[in-house]
Amino acid sequence: MIKGISHIGIAVRSLDEQIPYYKDVLGLPLLGIETVQDQGVKVAMFQVGDTRIELLEPLSEESPIAKFLEKRGEGFHHIAYGVDNCESALKTAEEKGIRLIDHKPRLGAGGHLIGFLHPKSTYGILTELTQEHEES
């Protein structure tokens, strides 16, 4: 089911403030910046080996990331595991008693199919299952 860690999501108030740390201090390659309107975030993606770091900046005060920042401040938001089939992985998790945030995959950054597992069922860790975008 799990192929590896796809990315780690980090909630930030400002991409402009944080990008220089990841790019210039840590020396991580910036893969790009993308706005995901559906999720209310602007995402900066960095590569670390086979894994990405995704910085998540809210687009508005109503964004789930803005609400997270208000409650918990900047920092670790979620871990995403790569799967072959997001829909099947969500179904399997639900069958095993895991509470889902997404019952069907939705479109995420980079055109990936994503679905979230509720942290109340995953020992406090917001967990994302992601199916990598296949080039056609």
C-alpha positions, 0 to 999 in steps of 0.5 A: 500500500505505502511506497514511501514518504512523498512529502512533509507539509509545513504550515508557514505564514509567509513563503517569502520569509521561509523560502530563503532558509530552505533554499539558501541555508539548507541548499535544497532545490526549489522545485516550484511554487503553486497555488492550490485554490481548492485547498486555499494554499500557496505551496513551495516545494523543495526536493530532499532525496526522494522526498519533498518538503512542502511549505504551505501558506494560507490564501485567506483567513478561512483556509484550513492552514490559516486555522491551523496556524492560529491554533498551533503556529508555524511548523509540522502540518502533515506527512504524505505517503505515496501510494499506487492507487489513492482511491483504493488506499482510502477504502482500505484505511476506512475498512480498517476503522480509520476515520477519513477526511476525504472519502474520494481522492481530490486534486492536489499540488502537482496534479496528484490525487490526494486523500487525508486520514483524520488525525483522531484516527492516526494518533494525532498525525494528519496523514495524506495518501497521495498518488503521483501524477502520471505523465501522459 
